[in-house]
Amino acid sequence: MVKLKYFGHECWQIECEGKSIIIDPFLSGNPLAPTKPSEVKVDAILVTHGHGDHLGDAIDISKRTKATIIGVFELVQYVTSKGATGHPLHIGGGYTFDFGHVKATIAHHGSAAPDGTYLGSPCGFLITMGEKKIYHSGDTGLFYDMKLIGEMNNIDVALLPIGDNFTMGIDDAVKAVELLKPKFAIPMHYGTFDIIKADPEEFVRKVKPPAKAVVVSPGSSFELK
């Protein structure tokens, strides 16, 4: 069984067979986060890009737990210079870790650290754990290569932003589901701040079968069996 726990914004913890990873650990300063950085115990930390609401507490968690930060080359250079442990990937590249396989995908966004340091290309991730495949798009607009990602991968869950303004809005995210063809689609990156308010139930209503859209509220989990 693969368990996905939502911590709000774009932060997810994924657990399978005694291994655990966290994605974009924006916990400090996140009004939706149900947990504190000091409570996080994981084997790896995946970071889609360097903005403060995504890099978040990654460096502190890595330094405390020795968890490996996985991201694009420039981002990993930055976090290791701050004392964290890291493993660099780049767009299109993948690697098999002890918890599963991670491949970096394109994302249309930006990436700089809170101090302004350029941190390379933003990305999404295709994550395989326990024979289940999860696509975390990261912050991105809609792009047609999502169709190729869907054709080449049997995606069990697609985690997609719907908050608009900085990323896809609801209608673009619905189109992304059509292109990706996942079994399940879960909205994220909405409601954290007023500027990205969105109704996840509207997303659910607009997604067409065979995909099924599911809302997971912060602090709740979704299980793949």
C-alpha positions in Angstrom: 0.0 0.0 0.0 1.1 3.5 -0.8 -0.1 6.3 1.5 -0.1 10.0 0.4 -0.6 12.5 3.2 -1.3 16.1 2.4 0.2 18.9 4.4 -1.3 21.8 2.4 0.0 23.9 -0.5 2.2 21.4 -2.6 3.6 19.4 0.4 3.0 15.7 0.4 4.4 12.9 2.4 4.4 9.5 0.7 4.9 6.3 2.6 5.4 2.7 1.3 6.9 -0.4 2.9 8.6 1.4 5.7 10.1 4.2 3.6 8.9 7.8 3.5 9.5 10.8 1.4 8.3 14.4 1.6 7.8 16.7 -1.4 8.1 20.6 -1.2 8.1 20.7 2.7 6.7 24.2 3.2 5.6 23.8 6.8 6.9 26.9 8.7 4.7 29.8 7.7 2.2 27.5 6.0 -1.3 28.3 7.5 -2.6 24.9 6.3 0.2 22.7 7.6 -1.0 20.2 10.2 2.6 19.3 11.4 5.8 21.0 12.4 9.2 20.6 10.6 10.6 19.1 13.8 8.0 16.3 13.6 9.0 15.2 10.1 11.0 12.0 9.8 11.7 10.9 6.2 14.3 9.1 4.0 14.3 11.7 1.2 13.0 15.2 0.4 12.0 16.1 -3.1 12.0 19.8 -4.0 10.4 21.0 -7.3 12.0 24.5 -7.3 13.6 27.0 -5.0 10.8 29.4 -4.1 10.3 29.7 -0.3 6.9 28.1 -0.3 8.4 24.9 -1.9 12.0 24.7 -0.7 10.5 25.5 2.6 12.1 23.6 5.5 14.0 21.2 3.3 17.5 22.3 4.4 16.7 22.2 8.1 14.9 18.8 7.8 17.8 17.3 5.9 20.4 18.6 8.4 18.4 17.2 11.3 17.5 13.8 9.8 20.3 13.3 7.1 17.5 12.8 4.6 18.7 13.4 1.0 17.3 16.4 -0.9 16.5 15.4 -4.5 16.2 18.1 -7.1 17.8 19.7 -10.2 21.6 20.1 -10.1 21.7 23.9 -9.3 19.2 23.5 -6.4 21.1 20.6 -4.9 24.4 22.5 -5.2 22.7 25.3 -3.2 21.3 23.1 -0.4 24.5 21.2 0.0 26.4 24.4 0.3 24.1 25.1 3.3 25.0 21.8 5.0 22.2 19.6 3.7 22.6 16.2 2.0 21.7 16.1 -1.7 21.3 14.1 -4.9 21.2 16.0 -8.2 18.9 15.1 -11.1 18.0 17.1 -14.2 15.0 17.2 -16.5 14.4 13.9 -18.1 16.8 12.1 -15.8 15.9 9.5 -13.2 17.5 7.5 -10.5 16.6 4.5 -8.4 16.8 5.1 -4.6 16.2 2.7 -1.8 12.6 3.9 -1.5 11.8 3.8 -5.2 12.5 5.6 -8.5 12.3 9.3 -9.2 12.4 11.0 -12.6 12.4 14.8 -13.1 10.0 16.2 -15.6 9.6 19.7 -17.1 7.5 22.4 -15.4 6.8 25.9 -16.7 7.6 28.2 -13.8 10.6 29.9 -12.2 13.1 28.9 -9.5 15.2 31.1 -7.2 16.0 30.8 -3.5 14.5 33.2 -1.0 17.9 35.1 -1.1 17.6 35.5 -4.9 20.1 32.7 -5.9 19.2 31.2 -9.2 18.4 27.5 -8.7 18.1 26.1 -12.2 15.0 24.8 -13.9 11.8 24.1 -12.0 10.6 20.6 -12.4 7.9 18.0 -11.6 8.5 14.4 -10.5 7.4 11.0 -11.6 7.8 8.8 -8.4 7.5 5.1 -8.4 7.0 3.4 -5.0 5.5 0.0 -4.3 4.7 -0.5 -8.0 2.5 2.7 -8.0 3.4 5.7 -10.0 2.7 9.2 -8.8 3.1 12.4 -10.8 3.7 15.6 -8.8 3.7 18.4 -11.4 5.2 21.0 -9.2 4.3 24.6 -9.9 3.5 24.7 -13.6 1.2 26.0 -16.3 -0.5 23.6 -18.7 1.8 22.1 -21.4 1.1 19.7 -24.2 4.0 17.4 -23.3 1.7 16.2 -20.5 0.2 14.0 -23.2 3.6 12.4 -23.7 4.0 11.9 -20.0 0.7 10.2 -19.9 1.4 8.0 -22.9 4.7 6.8 -21.5 3.6 6.2 -17.9 0.8 4.4 -16.3 0.0 7.1 -13.7 -1.9 6.1 -10.7 -2.2 9.5 -9.1 -1.6 13.0 -10.6 -1.1 15.8 -8.1 -2.0 19.1 -9.9 -2.2 22.7 -8.9 -5.5 24.5 -9.4 -5.0 27.9 -7.7 -4.4 29.9 -10.8 -2.3 33.2 -10.8 1.1 31.4 -10.3 0.1 28.0 -11.8 -2.7 26.3 -13.7 -6.2 27.2 -12.8 -9.1 24.7 -12.5 -9.9 24.5 -16.2 -6.3 24.0 -17.3 -5.8 21.4 -14.6 -8.9 19.6 -15.9 -7.2 19.6 -19.3 -4.0 18.3 -17.8 -6.0 15.3 -16.4 -7.3 14.6 -19.9 -3.7 14.6 -21.3 -2.1 12.6 -18.4 -4.9 10.0 -18.1 -4.2 9.1 -14.4 -6.5 6.8 -12.5 -6.9 9.5 -9.8 -6.3 13.3 -9.8 -5.9 15.3 -6.7 -5.8 19.1 -6.6 -3.2 21.1 -4.7 -1.7 24.6 -4.5 -4.9 26.3 -3.6 -6.3 28.1 -0.6 -3.0 28.7 1.1 -3.2 32.5 0.4 -6.1 34.7 -0.8 -4.4 35.1 -4.2 -4.8 31.4 -5.0 -8.2 30.7 -3.7 -10.0 28.0 -5.7 -12.9 25.5 -5.2 -11.5 22.0 -5.3 -15.0 20.6 -5.7 -15.4 22.5 -9.0 -12.3 20.6 -10.2 -13.8 17.3 -9.1 -17.1 18.1 -10.9 -15.2 19.0 -14.2 -12.9 16.0 -14.3 -14.3 13.4 -16.7 -14.1 9.6 -16.4 -12.2 7.3 -16.5 -10.1 9.5 -14.2 -11.5 10.1 -10.8 -10.8 13.4 -9.0 -10.5 13.3 -5.2 -10.1 16.1 -2.7 -7.6 15.5 0.1 -7.8 18.1 2.8 -4.6 19.1 4.8 -3.9 16.6 7.4 -5.8 13.8 5.6 -4.5 10.9 3.5 -5.2 9.0 0.3 -4.3 5.3 0.0 -3.4 3.3 -3.1 -3.8 -0.4 -2.6 
